[in-house]
Amino acid sequence: MTGRPRNGGARGKADLHLHSLYSDGTASVGELLDWVETRTDLDLIAITDHERIDGALRARELHAAGGYHFELVIGEEVTTRRGHLLALFVEKRIPSLRPLAETVERIHEAGGLAIAAHPMAPLTPSIGERSLRSLHRDANHARHLDAIEAINPSVAGRARHEARLRLNAQHLGLPEIGASDAHVLEGIGTGWTWFSGTTGADFRAALASGTTQPAGAHWSTWHNVDVYRRQLVAKARHLRHTLRPTGEWR
């Protein structure tokens, strides 16, 4: 996909942290793609389910056949021993529960980008300040993060938001992104990244040059509670549909 940004402005919009029913989201990948097409002005998205990329790969098949006006990136939210890490532009699963520096290096070996998801958040597994500083000082540049998620609208992202921005401004100096961490359709695009261009290649170039700009607004407490409720309902419904009457898995 090339051309002018869908929002009609000078810069494109990316939301590179989305979840589907393949992990703890509430929508199928098909529903997610259709929502992005009809209800947002995003130019670039990534499906980043926890510990798996099969949902994103399935989404790519649907995307290729669907005539959508935005670009799709394959991604994964990887649980490291120090917290969650976004692996973007990868074609294979990155092993979970490995040391943080090793995981960053594996992502880079796979040709991907390693971005700290909701860093320093106390409410979900997140990379803490000490680990962020340690990676920054590592002499092996293959173990350096490519960016941090500076804006994440969820309750996890709201916690320590100012401390996260201050640490990056004063010590880390990493490119920043905004992303929704959406688990429900209405959350998609509530956090996003401005970048020059509209494609995945354009985004990578903007990140490399440090010209991305995070944007978005934090969700209300009520919205966060409602998201958790809907996650439980969706997962229970999905489990009922994937169990045979005999109790065996499909």
Disulfide bonds with the S-S distance in Angstrom:
none
